[in-house]
Amino acid sequence: MTAGHAAAPGGRPLLNRRLAEFGTTIFAEMSALAVRTGAINLGQGFPDTDGPESVREAAVRAVRDGRGNQYPPGPGIPELRRAVAEHQLRFYGLRYDPETEVLVTAGATEAIAASLLALVEPGDEVIALEPYYDSYAASIAMASGTRVPVTLRPDAASGTYRLDLDELRDAVTDRTRLILLNTPHNPTGTVLTRDELAAVAELCVERDLLAVTDEVYEHLVFDGTHHPLAAFPGMRERTVTISSSGKSFSLTGWKVGWVTGTRALVTAVRSAKQYLTYVSAGPFQYAVAEALALPDAYYLGLRDGLRARRDLLAAGLREAGFGVFAPAGTYFITTDIRPLGATDGIDFCLSLPERVGVVAVPTQVFYDHEPAGAPYVRFAFCKAEDVLTEAVRRLHELSGLSGLSGN
Ligand SMILES: *Cc1c(COP(=O)(O)O)cnc(C)c1O
């Protein structure tokens, strides 16, 4: 899924060796296809309904009142750092000092990049759960690290993807610097259990590894409970915890994220972050500080609303003939296309807009070992109910068409 690399004068490729394998992301390609064909876009994971009006109004007020229109403080505005610390205490009993143990970033994406740039020496191995969010591989590469995938495997019996703890243990070598852990997990919807996380924590302590955790779906857990890895014994001092306002408040365009960790870890991450963006999103920081303090009813409403839409899309996909892995969290459902007579997710997704007017993402783009993900396709359900209902109606046409499609 990479774009061609033009040769510069002198014949050398323009894009350097670290990034040569990362061209345009599949999301841009699929979203362009959605626009061209007028298809319903269940590819990229952004909500089609904006977050709470009170929070959006808070951002407008901040702009009008002249709060955050100029460079905010490097670590983030104090109001937001306090709100992040209060959030970690309120939901998880984790205590962080807003002065020294919280850092505001340009979304979780910058927090991940800055963490890897700060903590990884060239050649260090970074373990990440595969399939993985598309920025991980590129960020590890930019840090000159070596990525070591540990693959979550589809388990037909439970209808979920599971982590094999033995495989994780076997992946650790003397060169392993850190585990980049994403739970709730995009794209599979897996939510690691308390026992699984306890085992990951033990492994980190035993092998003296750092952990960087991507918890952007912390409030979108439909079955089970989200446990931050930092809460497990021995983990506070070795975990960089990352989250963001994008998914929790349906404001993915604001790009306000944050890091919590010990002073030493946060200082290290900040050393890299300050030369990436320095600071960002001044007025939005004031609004997100208010958002984090919303009452439980807000968080529960967000979760319950998305759970209902998960159920709607999962049932529709099943009826349409897909194999469905019901996600315990996130915005996404992974499906098996083989019951529809297809085997290659990329071909399937490239033809789906023309065939029935729906866009999805082939899961294999989230893998290093492409064959592992070949027959799987991801659908996003963070869309309005009538959009999902119409998408399901269209997908039902597949059962009739699948014999003719040739893939
Ligand atoms: C959406 C997403 C992000 C990006 O978060 P931003 O705050 O928009 O940068 C990071 N990780 C995962 C797993 C995501 O799905």
The ligand as an SDF file (V2000), in Angstrom:
LIG
                    3D

 15 15  0  0  0  0  0  0  0  0999 V2000
   -7.1170    6.8960   16.8770 C   0  0  0  0  0  0  0  0  0  0  0  0
   -5.9560    6.1980   17.5020 C   0  0  0  0  0  0  0  0  0  0  0  0
   -4.8120    6.9140   17.8970 C   0  0  0  0  0  0  0  0  0  0  0  0
   -4.6130    8.3650   17.5650 C   0  0  0  0  0  0  0  0  0  0  0  0
   -5.0320    9.2050   18.5390 O   0  0  0  0  0  0  0  0  0  0  0  0
   -4.9120   10.8040   18.2980 P   0  0  0  0  0  0  0  0  0  0  0  0
   -5.2170   11.3560   19.6220 O   0  0  0  0  0  0  0  0  0  0  0  0
   -5.9070   11.1400   17.2380 O   0  0  0  0  0  0  0  0  0  0  0  0
   -3.5440   11.0730   17.8340 O   0  0  0  0  0  0  0  0  0  0  0  0
   -3.8010    6.2280   18.5380 C   0  0  0  0  0  0  0  0  0  0  0  0
   -3.9000    4.9090   18.7750 N   0  0  0  0  0  0  0  0  0  0  0  0
   -4.9620    4.1860   18.3780 C   0  0  0  0  0  0  0  0  0  0  0  0
   -4.9990    2.7390   18.6600 C   0  0  0  0  0  0  0  0  0  0  0  0
   -6.0210    4.8090   17.7160 C   0  0  0  0  0  0  0  0  0  0  0  0
   -7.0490    4.0800   17.2840 O   0  0  0  0  0  0  0  0  0  0  0  0
  1  2  1  0
  2  3  1  0
  2 14  2  0
  3  4  1  0
  3 10  2  0
  4  5  1  0
  5  6  1  0
  6  7  2  0
  6  8  1  0
  6  9  1  0
 10 11  1  0
 11 12  2  0
 12 13  1  0
 12 14  1  0
 14 15  1  0
M  END
$$$$
